[in-house]
Amino acid sequence: MESSNTASARSIAEVVQIYRIEEQPSDFAYWQSVPYEARLAALEEIRREYHRWKYHAEPRLQRVYSIVKRQ
């Protein structure tokens, strides 16, 4: 079940097209026709889904501690 935030952020049109194997268009041609903003958004969504699947958490920056000696 998807959260309301994720569901409202993306909308997918339900479209089915049937092609013969030798006539099917390439994925590369499709993604080249999409604006770069949409390609980056899709890539970011894939990255987030991977991190949720692999690490069971949202990706975050690690905390870095440094000890500074004062005089």
N, C-alpha and C positions, 0 to 999 in steps of 0.2 A: 504494500500500500504506500502510495507516495504522499509526502507531506504537501500541505496546501501551498507552501512557498515554492516548491519545485514544480508543482502542477500549474501554477499560475504563470511561472516564468517561461514555460515552453508550451508551444502549441504545435501539434503535429496533424497535418491533414491526412486523412485516410484515403490513399490513392493506390489503386492496383492497376498495373499495366503488364500484359503478357507479351513476351517477345520470344522469337526463336533464338536458340543458342547463338547462332552465327550473326544475328541481327541486334543483339542486346547492346545498349550503349555502355561505354566504360564509366566507371566511377570517377576516374580522373577528369573526364570531360565535364561531368556534372559539377564537381567541386571547383573547376576552373571558371564555370559560369556563375558561381555564387560570389557575392562581394566578400572582400577579405575580412570585414568585421564579423560576418556570419560564420566564416571558416574558423576564425579565432574563437568565437563563442562556442562552436561545436567542439573544437579541440579542448577548450577549458572544461566543458561538460564531461567529455570522455576522461580527462585527467582526474576530475573530482570523483567520478564513478569508480575509477580504478583504485583511488586511494580509499574510498569507502569500502570497497570489496577486499582489498589487500590488507589494510590496516584497521578496518572497522572504526575509522574516525575521520574527521575532516582534517585536511593537511594544515599544519600550522608551522610557524617558525619555531625553531628550538631556542631555548633560553641560553644565553652565553654569559657566564660570570667571569669576571676578571678581578684579580686582587691587585690593588695599587698601593704600594708602600708610600706613606707620607713621611716627610721629614719633620 
